[in-house]
Amino acid sequence: MVYNHFRSPQISGDKKDALLAQQVQWQIEGTERRFKEIQDSFNGLLLQSNNHIHTVETKVDALSCSISDMAIEIAKLATIIEERIPKK
């Protein structure tokens, strides 16, 4: 009787401690998993933004080349117009 009087609360406390430790461990694992998912999401977004930036840079380079070509053609046209229109 005396043994159970001291032993039962100890067993009950040990069970509560074990359950609390397990709950804490699950919370830690869940938090680590969520942080990993967030990091993976961030890495995916970073890769996507880098791809978009590269695409925009490529298009800007192509546009710059087109503008340069147009400037040359406009200069040629200006020269032809100046030669053909008589000066006053």
Distance bins in CASP14 RR format, pairs under 12 A and 6 or more apart:
PFRMAT RR
TARGET T0000
AUTHOR 0000-0000-0000
RMODE 2
METHOD distances of the structure
MODEL  1
1 7 0 0 0 0 0 1 0 0 0 0 0
1 8 0 0 0 0 0 1 0 0 0 0 0
2 8 0 0 0 0 0 1 0 0 0 0 0
3 9 0 0 0 0 0 1 0 0 0 0 0
3 10 0 0 0 0 0 1 0 0 0 0 0
3 11 0 0 0 0 0 1 0 0 0 0 0
4 10 0 0 0 0 0 1 0 0 0 0 0
4 11 0 0 0 0 1 0 0 0 0 0 0
4 12 0 0 0 0 0 1 0 0 0 0 0
5 11 0 0 0 0 0 1 0 0 0 0 0
6 12 0 0 0 0 0 1 0 0 0 0 0
7 13 0 0 0 0 0 1 0 0 0 0 0
7 14 0 0 0 0 0 1 0 0 0 0 0
8 14 0 0 0 0 0 1 0 0 0 0 0
8 15 0 0 0 0 0 1 0 0 0 0 0
9 15 0 0 0 0 0 1 0 0 0 0 0
9 16 0 0 0 0 0 1 0 0 0 0 0
10 16 0 0 0 0 0 1 0 0 0 0 0
10 17 0 0 0 0 0 1 0 0 0 0 0
11 17 0 0 0 0 0 1 0 0 0 0 0
11 18 0 0 0 0 0 1 0 0 0 0 0
12 18 0 0 0 0 0 1 0 0 0 0 0
12 19 0 0 0 0 0 1 0 0 0 0 0
13 19 0 0 0 0 1 0 0 0 0 0 0
13 20 0 0 0 0 1 0 0 0 0 0 0
13 21 0 0 0 0 0 1 0 0 0 0 0
14 20 0 0 0 0 0 1 0 0 0 0 0
14 21 0 0 0 0 0 1 0 0 0 0 0
15 21 0 0 0 0 0 1 0 0 0 0 0
15 22 0 0 0 0 0 1 0 0 0 0 0
16 22 0 0 0 0 0 1 0 0 0 0 0
16 23 0 0 0 0 0 1 0 0 0 0 0
17 23 0 0 0 0 0 1 0 0 0 0 0
17 24 0 0 0 0 0 1 0 0 0 0 0
18 24 0 0 0 0 0 1 0 0 0 0 0
18 25 0 0 0 0 0 1 0 0 0 0 0
19 25 0 0 0 0 0 1 0 0 0 0 0
19 26 0 0 0 0 0 1 0 0 0 0 0
20 26 0 0 0 0 0 1 0 0 0 0 0
20 27 0 0 0 0 0 1 0 0 0 0 0
21 27 0 0 0 0 0 1 0 0 0 0 0
21 28 0 0 0 0 0 1 0 0 0 0 0
22 28 0 0 0 0 0 1 0 0 0 0 0
22 29 0 0 0 0 0 1 0 0 0 0 0
23 29 0 0 0 0 0 1 0 0 0 0 0
23 30 0 0 0 0 0 1 0 0 0 0 0
24 30 0 0 0 0 0 1 0 0 0 0 0
24 31 0 0 0 0 0 1 0 0 0 0 0
25 31 0 0 0 0 0 1 0 0 0 0 0
25 32 0 0 0 0 0 1 0 0 0 0 0
26 32 0 0 0 0 0 1 0 0 0 0 0
26 33 0 0 0 0 0 1 0 0 0 0 0
27 33 0 0 0 0 0 1 0 0 0 0 0
27 34 0 0 0 0 0 1 0 0 0 0 0
28 34 0 0 0 0 0 1 0 0 0 0 0
28 35 0 0 0 0 0 1 0 0 0 0 0
29 35 0 0 0 0 0 1 0 0 0 0 0
29 36 0 0 0 0 0 1 0 0 0 0 0
30 36 0 0 0 0 1 0 0 0 0 0 0
30 37 0 0 0 0 1 0 0 0 0 0 0
30 38 0 0 0 0 0 1 0 0 0 0 0
31 37 0 0 0 0 0 1 0 0 0 0 0
31 38 0 0 0 0 0 1 0 0 0 0 0
32 38 0 0 0 0 0 1 0 0 0 0 0
32 39 0 0 0 0 0 1 0 0 0 0 0
33 39 0 0 0 0 0 1 0 0 0 0 0
33 40 0 0 0 0 0 1 0 0 0 0 0
34 40 0 0 0 0 0 1 0 0 0 0 0
34 41 0 0 0 0 0 1 0 0 0 0 0
35 41 0 0 0 0 0 1 0 0 0 0 0
35 42 0 0 0 0 0 1 0 0 0 0 0
36 42 0 0 0 0 0 1 0 0 0 0 0
36 43 0 0 0 0 0 1 0 0 0 0 0
37 43 0 0 0 0 0 1 0 0 0 0 0
37 44 0 0 0 0 0 1 0 0 0 0 0
38 44 0 0 0 0 0 1 0 0 0 0 0
38 45 0 0 0 0 0 1 0 0 0 0 0
39 45 0 0 0 0 0 1 0 0 0 0 0
39 46 0 0 0 0 0 1 0 0 0 0 0
40 46 0 0 0 0 0 1 0 0 0 0 0
40 47 0 0 0 0 0 1 0 0 0 0 0
41 47 0 0 0 0 0 1 0 0 0 0 0
41 48 0 0 0 0 0 1 0 0 0 0 0
42 48 0 0 0 0 0 1 0 0 0 0 0
42 49 0 0 0 0 0 1 0 0 0 0 0
43 49 0 0 0 0 0 1 0 0 0 0 0
43 50 0 0 0 0 0 1 0 0 0 0 0
44 50 0 0 0 0 1 0 0 0 0 0 0
44 51 0 0 0 0 1 0 0 0 0 0 0
45 51 0 0 0 0 0 1 0 0 0 0 0
45 52 0 0 0 0 0 1 0 0 0 0 0
46 52 0 0 0 0 0 1 0 0 0 0 0
46 53 0 0 0 0 0 1 0 0 0 0 0
47 53 0 0 0 0 0 1 0 0 0 0 0
47 54 0 0 0 0 0 1 0 0 0 0 0
48 54 0 0 0 0 0 1 0 0 0 0 0
48 55 0 0 0 0 0 1 0 0 0 0 0
49 55 0 0 0 0 0 1 0 0 0 0 0
49 56 0 0 0 0 0 1 0 0 0 0 0
50 56 0 0 0 0 0 1 0 0 0 0 0
50 57 0 0 0 0 0 1 0 0 0 0 0
51 57 0 0 0 0 0 1 0 0 0 0 0
51 58 0 0 0 0 0 1 0 0 0 0 0
52 58 0 0 0 0 0 1 0 0 0 0 0
52 59 0 0 0 0 0 1 0 0 0 0 0
53 59 0 0 0 0 0 1 0 0 0 0 0
53 60 0 0 0 0 0 1 0 0 0 0 0
54 60 0 0 0 0 0 1 0 0 0 0 0
54 61 0 0 0 0 0 1 0 0 0 0 0
55 61 0 0 0 0 0 1 0 0 0 0 0
55 62 0 0 0 0 0 1 0 0 0 0 0
56 62 0 0 0 0 0 1 0 0 0 0 0
56 63 0 0 0 0 0 1 0 0 0 0 0
57 63 0 0 0 0 0 1 0 0 0 0 0
57 64 0 0 0 0 0 1 0 0 0 0 0
58 64 0 0 0 0 0 1 0 0 0 0 0
58 65 0 0 0 0 0 1 0 0 0 0 0
59 65 0 0 0 0 0 1 0 0 0 0 0
59 66 0 0 0 0 0 1 0 0 0 0 0
60 66 0 0 0 0 0 1 0 0 0 0 0
60 67 0 0 0 0 0 1 0 0 0 0 0
61 67 0 0 0 0 0 1 0 0 0 0 0
61 68 0 0 0 0 0 1 0 0 0 0 0
62 68 0 0 0 0 0 1 0 0 0 0 0
62 69 0 0 0 0 0 1 0 0 0 0 0
63 69 0 0 0 0 0 1 0 0 0 0 0
63 70 0 0 0 0 0 1 0 0 0 0 0
64 70 0 0 0 0 0 1 0 0 0 0 0
64 71 0 0 0 0 0 1 0 0 0 0 0
65 71 0 0 0 0 0 1 0 0 0 0 0
65 72 0 0 0 0 0 1 0 0 0 0 0
66 72 0 0 0 0 0 1 0 0 0 0 0
66 73 0 0 0 0 0 1 0 0 0 0 0
67 73 0 0 0 0 0 1 0 0 0 0 0
67 74 0 0 0 0 0 1 0 0 0 0 0
68 74 0 0 0 0 0 1 0 0 0 0 0
68 75 0 0 0 0 0 1 0 0 0 0 0
69 75 0 0 0 0 0 1 0 0 0 0 0
69 76 0 0 0 0 0 1 0 0 0 0 0
70 76 0 0 0 0 0 1 0 0 0 0 0
70 77 0 0 0 0 0 1 0 0 0 0 0
71 77 0 0 0 0 0 1 0 0 0 0 0
71 78 0 0 0 0 0 1 0 0 0 0 0
72 78 0 0 0 0 0 1 0 0 0 0 0
72 79 0 0 0 0 0 1 0 0 0 0 0
73 79 0 0 0 0 0 1 0 0 0 0 0
73 80 0 0 0 0 0 1 0 0 0 0 0
74 80 0 0 0 0 0 1 0 0 0 0 0
74 81 0 0 0 0 0 1 0 0 0 0 0
75 81 0 0 0 0 0 1 0 0 0 0 0
75 82 0 0 0 0 0 1 0 0 0 0 0
76 82 0 0 0 0 0 1 0 0 0 0 0
76 83 0 0 0 0 0 1 0 0 0 0 0
77 83 0 0 0 0 0 1 0 0 0 0 0
77 84 0 0 0 0 0 1 0 0 0 0 0
78 84 0 0 0 0 0 1 0 0 0 0 0
78 85 0 0 0 0 0 1 0 0 0 0 0
79 85 0 0 0 0 0 1 0 0 0 0 0
81 87 0 0 0 0 0 1 0 0 0 0 0
END
